[in-house]
Amino acid sequence: MVVNKNLTLDLFLQRARAERGYAKAMFTNMYNSIFAECHYVEDEYEQYYKSEYDDLKQYLHVRYCISKKWADRLIAEKEANPGYTIIVYDSLSFGDGSIDSLMFEDKLADRIENLLLLKEQL
């Protein structure tokens, strides 16, 4: 997943317009689900694994079982946007998994992606 490096919980909630109540709790859980135990792939690669792999694409493919085609997409999006970074997170390590179902529901997927990248809302 590609996210904006400058994203914080407060900024995420502000952009989601989740000020109180259920909306604030839901978006807080969503943010925590993603970032509580995520791995910042580039940092991890540069610090620990660069000597073991030919490049970041191979690292993503071998270490995280990400297809080469998808790895190319992640890397291209990150390279086109210097403020972005690649993360990997375990969706089941925080909460009950219902947040992931909500995040990737067709109706919300684009909005959630825009929030994570700090893009303007459509």
C-alpha positions as CSV (number, residue, x, y, z in Angstrom):
1,M,0.0,0.0,0.0
2,V,1.2,3.5,-0.8
3,V,0.6,6.2,1.7
4,N,1.6,9.8,2.3
5,K,4.6,10.2,4.6
6,N,3.0,13.2,6.3
7,L,-0.2,11.5,7.3
8,T,-1.0,11.6,11.0
9,L,-4.1,10.5,12.9
10,D,-5.2,14.1,13.4
11,L,-4.8,14.9,9.8
12,F,-6.6,11.7,8.8
13,L,-9.5,12.5,11.0
14,Q,-9.7,16.1,9.8
15,R,-9.6,15.0,6.1
16,A,-12.3,12.4,6.8
17,R,-14.4,15.0,8.6
18,A,-14.7,12.7,11.5
19,E,-15.0,15.0,14.5
20,R,-16.8,13.0,17.1
21,G,-19.0,10.0,17.8
22,Y,-19.1,6.9,15.7
23,A,-17.3,8.4,12.7
24,K,-14.4,9.5,14.8
25,A,-14.1,6.0,16.4
26,M,-14.4,4.2,13.1
27,F,-11.8,6.3,11.3
28,T,-9.5,6.2,14.4
29,N,-9.8,2.4,14.3
30,M,-9.1,2.4,10.6
31,Y,-6.0,4.5,10.9
32,N,-4.7,2.4,13.8
33,S,-5.5,-0.8,11.9
34,I,-3.2,0.3,9.1
35,F,-0.4,2.0,11.1
36,A,-0.2,0.2,14.4
37,E,2.1,-2.6,13.1
38,C,2.9,-1.6,9.6
39,H,6.3,-2.0,8.0
40,Y,7.8,0.9,6.2
41,V,9.1,-1.1,3.3
42,E,11.8,1.2,1.9
43,D,13.3,1.9,5.4
44,E,13.3,-1.9,6.2
45,Y,14.8,-2.7,2.8
46,E,17.5,0.0,3.0
47,Q,18.5,-0.7,6.6
48,Y,18.4,-4.5,6.6
49,Y,17.9,-6.2,3.3
50,K,19.5,-4.2,0.5
51,S,22.6,-6.4,0.2
52,E,20.4,-9.5,-0.1
53,Y,18.1,-8.4,-3.0
54,D,18.8,-6.9,-6.4
55,D,16.3,-4.1,-5.9
56,L,13.2,-3.0,-4.0
57,K,11.0,-4.8,-6.6
58,Q,12.6,-8.1,-5.9
59,Y,12.4,-7.5,-2.2
60,L,8.7,-6.8,-2.4
61,H,8.2,-9.9,-4.5
62,V,10.2,-12.4,-2.5
63,R,9.7,-11.1,1.1
64,Y,6.0,-10.1,0.9
65,C,4.8,-12.3,-2.0
66,I,3.7,-9.2,-4.0
67,S,3.5,-9.9,-7.7
68,K,6.1,-8.2,-9.9
69,K,3.4,-6.4,-11.7
70,W,1.9,-5.0,-8.5
71,A,5.4,-4.2,-7.1
72,D,6.0,-2.2,-10.3
73,R,2.8,-0.2,-9.7
74,L,3.7,0.5,-6.1
75,I,7.2,1.6,-7.0
76,A,6.0,3.8,-9.9
77,E,3.4,5.5,-7.8
78,K,5.9,6.2,-5.0
79,E,8.6,7.5,-7.5
80,A,6.1,9.8,-9.2
81,N,5.2,11.3,-5.8
82,P,8.2,12.0,-3.5
83,G,5.9,12.5,-0.5
84,Y,4.7,8.9,-0.7
85,T,6.0,5.7,0.9
86,I,5.3,2.0,0.6
87,I,4.0,0.2,3.7
88,V,2.9,-3.4,4.3
89,Y,0.5,-4.1,7.2
90,D,-1.1,-7.2,8.7
91,S,-4.8,-6.5,8.5
92,L,-5.6,-9.0,11.2
93,S,-3.1,-7.8,13.8
94,F,-5.4,-5.0,15.0
95,G,-9.1,-5.4,15.6
96,D,-11.4,-7.9,14.1
97,G,-10.9,-7.5,10.4
98,S,-14.2,-5.6,9.8
99,I,-12.3,-2.4,9.3
100,D,-10.5,-3.9,6.3
101,S,-13.8,-5.0,4.8
102,L,-15.1,-1.5,5.1
103,M,-11.9,0.1,3.7
104,F,-11.9,-1.9,0.6
105,E,-15.6,-1.9,-0.1
106,D,-16.2,-0.6,-3.6
107,K,-18.1,2.5,-2.4
108,L,-15.4,3.6,-0.1
109,A,-12.1,2.4,-1.5
110,D,-11.3,5.5,-3.6
111,R,-12.2,7.8,-0.7
112,I,-10.0,5.9,1.7
113,E,-7.1,5.9,-0.8
114,N,-7.5,9.6,-1.2
115,L,-7.3,10.0,2.6
116,L,-4.2,7.9,2.8
117,L,-2.5,9.8,0.1
118,L,-3.7,13.2,1.3
119,K,-5.3,13.8,-2.1
120,E,-8.2,16.2,-2.6
121,Q,-11.6,14.5,-2.1
122,L,-13.6,14.0,-5.2
